[in-house]
Amino acid sequence: MKKTENKENVRKPRKLEELNLMDDFLFQEMVSQEEGGEEFCRILLGTILGRTIRKVKVIPQKNILGIDTDKHGIRLDAYIEEVREECELEGVKLIDAEVASDIYDIEPNNRYERQLLPKRMRYYHGLIDTQFLAVDMRYDKLPNVVIITILPYDPFEKGRMVYTIQNQCVEDGTIPYQDGAKKIFLYTKGTEGNPSQELRDMLKYMEKTTEDNVTNQDIANIHKLVRKVKWDRKVGISYMKSWERESIARDEGRIEGRIETILELLGDIGEISSELEERIAEEENREVLKRWTKLAARADSIAEFEREM
């Protein structure tokens, strides 16, 4: 019988035209478009909130550094400022005064991390707030901040499409407590509650971004922008480069993991010389590292491992 070579499965990239708006690359490209990015965010935000949004300012992939060099920073997928062209200030009506009222962050997230979401949102809110309060500002000048997370799984396992989270008094929920911090979790397949048909259709379209799921004019306008992005040659090249970078990172992660495992196994049976450690650490062939892992697992001594490696 012919012996077949055991190879690791190679993950092939999906075509750009197969991506959905829940996929990080396509969503980021949509938000980043000079012509269309703000329109996309305006329509999406208005559908989620159930009201007309007239004008927004968008910063794609806004990075907020940690409070020190050794502290965790965050990256916001779509940092959106709603701009009201008409507002009232101390009873005086101001026309065409661009005043940012609320801050929104929209985060499609395909990663399953249900247990981490509450504290992740807490950290996001904390760092976002550090961007606004200058030394001489009063706390009431902090803008309202709403973090919107779109998920393909149910974050609280209650079947709802919309979960809105705000702080309140535990002893008496009727006590008003408006700190301006709100979290909205959207479950794309949720059935409970009473979300608008527009929101249902939008989330369905985000999960499967195809012509078949274009059901109203807002989605049609977004789909027009999506097709433009997907057929842009520069975007296609950028997508392949991003895939290559991710593939390299995955390979490096596998190699580093193998090396770490080998060194841990050998450390259990003896003292590793600096020469041996260096030789193992410099190896880049995954098949060789796989063989060394098996060898390290069954070797009774460092000397035995060195003889057979």
C-alpha positions as CSV (number, residue, x, y, z in Angstrom):
1,M,0.0,0.0,0.0
2,K,1.3,3.4,-1.0
3,K,2.0,5.6,2.0
4,T,0.4,9.0,1.8
5,E,2.1,12.1,3.2
6,N,0.3,13.6,6.2
7,K,-0.1,17.3,5.4
8,E,-1.7,20.0,7.4
9,N,-4.9,21.5,5.9
10,V,-4.2,24.7,4.0
11,R,-6.9,27.3,4.6
12,K,-7.8,29.0,1.3
13,P,-8.9,32.6,1.2
14,R,-12.5,33.5,0.3
15,K,-12.9,35.6,-2.7
16,L,-13.5,39.3,-2.1
17,E,-16.9,39.2,-3.7
18,E,-17.9,36.4,-1.2
19,L,-17.2,38.6,1.9
20,N,-20.1,39.9,4.0
21,L,-20.3,43.1,6.0
22,M,-19.8,41.1,9.2
23,D,-16.3,40.3,7.8
24,D,-13.8,42.7,9.3
25,F,-12.0,43.5,6.0
26,L,-15.2,44.5,4.0
27,F,-16.6,46.5,6.9
28,Q,-13.4,48.4,7.3
29,E,-13.2,49.1,3.6
30,M,-16.7,50.4,3.6
31,V,-16.1,52.7,6.6
32,S,-12.8,53.9,5.1
33,Q,-14.2,55.0,1.7
34,E,-13.7,58.7,1.0
35,E,-16.9,58.7,-1.1
36,G,-19.5,56.6,0.6
37,G,-18.0,55.8,4.0
38,E,-20.0,58.4,5.9
39,E,-23.1,57.6,3.9
40,F,-22.8,53.9,4.8
41,C,-22.4,54.8,8.5
42,R,-25.2,57.3,8.5
43,I,-27.7,54.7,7.0
44,L,-26.5,51.9,9.3
45,L,-26.6,54.0,12.4
46,G,-30.0,55.4,11.6
47,T,-31.4,51.9,11.0
48,I,-30.0,50.7,14.3
49,L,-31.4,53.7,16.3
50,G,-34.7,53.8,14.4
51,R,-34.4,57.5,13.6
52,T,-33.1,59.8,10.9
53,I,-29.5,60.6,11.1
54,R,-28.7,63.6,8.9
55,K,-24.9,64.0,9.2
56,V,-22.0,62.1,10.7
57,K,-18.3,62.4,10.9
58,V,-16.5,59.1,10.8
59,I,-13.0,57.9,11.9
60,P,-12.3,54.4,10.7
61,Q,-10.2,52.2,12.9
62,K,-9.6,54.8,15.5
63,N,-6.9,53.7,17.9
64,I,-7.0,54.8,21.5
65,L,-3.8,54.2,23.5
66,G,-3.7,52.8,27.0
67,I,-3.1,55.3,29.8
68,D,0.5,54.2,29.9
69,T,2.9,52.4,27.5
70,D,2.4,49.1,29.3
71,K,-1.4,49.3,29.3
72,H,-3.8,47.8,26.8
73,G,-5.1,50.1,24.0
74,I,-8.2,49.6,21.8
75,R,-9.2,49.9,18.2
76,L,-12.7,51.2,17.3
77,D,-14.0,49.8,14.0
78,A,-16.2,52.8,13.2
79,Y,-15.9,55.8,15.5
80,I,-18.9,58.0,14.6
81,E,-19.8,61.5,15.7
82,E,-23.4,62.5,15.0
83,V,-23.4,66.2,13.9
84,R,-26.6,68.2,14.4
85,E,-26.9,71.0,11.9
86,E,-29.6,72.7,13.9
87,C,-29.7,72.8,17.7
88,E,-30.7,74.9,20.7
89,L,-28.2,76.3,23.2
90,E,-29.5,78.1,26.3
91,G,-32.8,78.8,24.6
92,V,-31.3,80.3,21.5
93,K,-31.8,78.4,18.2
94,L,-28.5,78.0,16.3
95,I,-28.7,77.3,12.6
96,D,-26.0,75.3,10.8
97,A,-23.9,75.1,13.9
98,E,-22.1,71.8,13.8
99,V,-22.4,70.5,17.3
100,A,-21.3,66.9,18.0
101,S,-24.1,65.4,20.2
102,D,-23.3,61.7,20.7
103,I,-20.4,59.4,20.0
104,Y,-21.0,55.9,18.5
105,D,-18.8,53.0,18.0
106,I,-20.1,50.2,15.7
107,E,-18.3,46.8,16.1
108,P,-19.2,43.8,14.0
109,N,-17.7,40.8,15.8
110,N,-17.5,37.3,14.4
111,R,-15.3,36.1,17.3
112,Y,-17.1,34.0,20.0
113,E,-16.3,35.7,23.3
114,R,-19.6,35.8,25.1
115,Q,-18.1,35.7,28.6
116,L,-15.7,38.5,27.8
117,L,-18.1,41.0,26.3
118,P,-19.3,42.8,29.5
119,K,-15.8,43.7,30.8
120,R,-14.5,44.4,27.3
121,M,-17.3,47.0,26.9
122,R,-16.5,48.4,30.4
123,Y,-12.8,48.9,29.3
124,Y,-13.9,50.4,25.9
125,H,-16.1,53.0,27.6
126,G,-13.4,53.9,30.1
127,L,-10.8,54.6,27.4
128,I,-13.2,56.4,25.1
129,D,-14.0,58.8,27.9
130,T,-10.4,59.7,28.4
131,Q,-10.4,61.4,25.0
132,F,-12.9,64.1,25.9
133,L,-12.4,65.6,29.4
134,A,-9.8,68.4,29.4
135,V,-8.3,69.7,32.7
136,D,-10.7,72.7,32.9
137,M,-13.8,70.8,31.7
138,R,-16.8,69.9,33.9
139,Y,-18.0,66.3,34.0
140,D,-21.4,67.2,32.5
141,K,-19.5,68.1,29.3
142,L,-18.8,64.5,28.6
143,P,-20.7,63.4,25.5
144,N,-23.0,60.4,25.5
145,V,-21.1,57.3,24.3
146,V,-23.0,54.3,22.7
147,I,-21.0,51.2,21.8
148,I,-22.9,49.0,19.3
149,T,-21.7,45.4,18.9
150,I,-23.2,43.3,16.1
151,L,-22.9,39.5,16.7
152,P,-23.7,36.3,14.8
153,Y,-24.4,34.6,18.2
154,D,-26.7,35.3,21.1
155,P,-24.6,37.2,23.8
156,F,-27.2,36.5,26.6
157,E,-29.0,33.4,25.2
158,K,-32.4,34.9,25.5
159,G,-33.2,35.0,21.7
160,R,-33.5,38.7,21.5
161,M,-32.3,40.7,18.5
162,V,-31.6,43.8,20.5
163,Y,-30.1,44.0,24.0
164,T,-29.7,47.6,25.4
165,I,-27.5,47.9,28.5
166,Q,-27.5,50.9,30.8
167,N,-26.4,51.5,34.4
168,Q,-29.2,51.9,37.0
169,C,-29.9,51.8,40.7
170,V,-30.2,48.1,41.8
171,E,-32.6,48.8,44.7
172,D,-35.0,51.0,42.7
173,G,-35.0,50.8,38.9
174,T,-37.3,53.9,38.7
175,I,-34.5,56.2,39.9
176,P,-33.1,58.1,36.9
177,Y,-29.4,57.5,36.5
178,Q,-28.2,58.9,33.2
179,D,-24.4,58.7,33.0
180,G,-24.4,58.8,29.2
181,A,-22.9,55.3,28.8
182,K,-24.9,52.8,26.8
183,K,-24.2,49.4,25.2
184,I,-26.3,47.9,22.4
185,F,-25.8,44.3,21.5
186,L,-27.4,43.2,18.2
187,Y,-27.9,39.4,17.5
188,T,-28.3,38.9,13.8
189,K,-30.6,35.9,14.2
190,G,-32.6,37.1,17.2
191,T,-36.4,36.6,17.1
192,E,-37.6,37.8,20.5
193,G,-38.6,41.4,21.1
194,N,-40.0,43.9,18.7
195,P,-37.2,45.3,16.5
196,S,-38.2,47.1,13.3
197,Q,-38.5,45.3,10.0
198,E,-35.8,47.7,8.7
199,L,-33.4,46.5,11.4
200,R,-34.2,42.8,10.8
201,D,-33.5,43.3,7.1
202,M,-30.3,45.2,7.7
203,L,-28.8,42.6,10.0
204,K,-29.8,39.8,7.6
205,Y,-28.0,41.8,4.8
206,M,-24.9,42.3,7.0
207,E,-24.7,38.6,7.7
208,K,-25.2,37.7,4.0
209,T,-24.4,40.6,1.8
210,T,-26.0,39.6,-1.5
211,E,-28.5,41.0,-4.0
212,D,-31.2,38.6,-2.7
213,N,-31.2,40.4,0.7
214,V,-31.7,43.9,-0.7
215,T,-35.2,44.6,0.5
216,N,-35.5,48.4,0.8
217,Q,-34.0,51.6,-0.5
218,D,-31.5,52.1,2.3
219,I,-30.0,48.6,1.8
220,A,-30.0,49.2,-1.9
221,N,-27.9,52.3,-1.4
222,I,-25.5,50.4,0.8
223,H,-25.4,47.5,-1.7
224,K,-24.4,49.9,-4.4
225,L,-21.5,51.1,-2.3
226,V,-20.6,47.4,-1.5
227,R,-20.4,46.5,-5.2
228,K,-18.2,49.4,-5.9
229,V,-15.8,48.4,-3.2
230,K,-15.8,44.7,-4.2
231,W,-15.0,45.5,-7.8
232,D,-12.2,48.0,-7.0
233,R,-8.9,46.6,-8.1
234,K,-6.9,48.4,-5.4
235,V,-9.2,46.9,-2.8
236,G,-8.7,43.5,-4.2
237,I,-4.9,43.8,-4.0
238,S,-5.2,45.1,-0.5
239,Y,-7.4,42.1,0.5
240,M,-4.9,39.6,-0.9
241,K,-2.0,41.4,1.0
242,S,-4.0,41.4,4.2
243,W,-4.7,37.6,3.8
244,E,-1.0,37.0,3.2
245,R,-0.1,38.9,6.3
246,E,-2.6,37.0,8.4
247,S,-1.4,33.7,6.9
248,I,2.2,34.6,7.8
249,A,1.1,35.5,11.3
250,R,-0.8,32.2,11.7
251,D,2.3,30.3,10.5
252,E,4.6,32.2,12.9
253,G,2.1,31.5,15.7
254,R,2.1,27.8,15.0
255,I,6.0,27.7,14.8
256,E,6.4,29.6,18.0
257,G,3.9,27.3,19.7
258,R,5.8,24.2,18.5
259,I,9.1,25.6,19.8
260,E,7.6,26.5,23.1
261,T,6.1,23.0,23.5
262,I,9.4,21.3,22.7
263,L,11.3,23.4,25.2
264,E,8.7,22.8,27.9
265,L,8.8,19.0,27.3
266,L,12.6,19.0,27.4
267,G,12.6,21.1,30.5
268,D,10.7,18.4,32.3
269,I,13.5,15.8,31.7
270,G,16.6,17.8,32.1
271,E,18.6,21.0,31.7
272,I,18.6,22.4,28.2
273,S,22.0,23.8,27.0
274,S,22.0,27.3,25.4
275,E,23.3,25.7,22.1
276,L,20.3,23.3,22.0
277,E,17.8,25.9,22.9
278,E,19.2,28.2,20.2
279,R,19.1,25.4,17.6
280,I,15.4,24.6,18.4
281,A,14.4,28.3,18.4
282,E,15.9,29.0,15.0
283,E,14.2,26.1,13.3
284,E,11.4,27.3,10.8
285,N,10.4,24.0,9.2
286,R,7.0,23.0,10.7
287,E,7.5,19.3,9.7
288,V,10.8,19.2,11.5
289,L,9.3,20.9,14.6
290,K,6.4,18.4,14.6
291,R,8.9,15.5,14.6
292,W,10.9,17.1,17.4
293,T,7.8,17.5,19.4
294,K,7.0,13.8,19.3
295,L,10.6,13.0,20.0
296,A,10.7,15.3,23.0
297,A,7.5,13.7,24.4
298,R,9.0,10.2,24.4
299,A,12.6,10.9,25.2
300,D,13.9,9.9,28.6
301,S,16.8,12.4,28.6
302,I,18.2,15.4,26.8
303,A,21.0,13.3,25.5
304,E,18.6,10.9,23.9
305,F,16.7,13.8,22.3
306,E,20.0,15.2,20.9
307,R,21.1,11.9,19.5
308,E,17.9,11.3,17.6
309,M,16.9,14.9,16.6
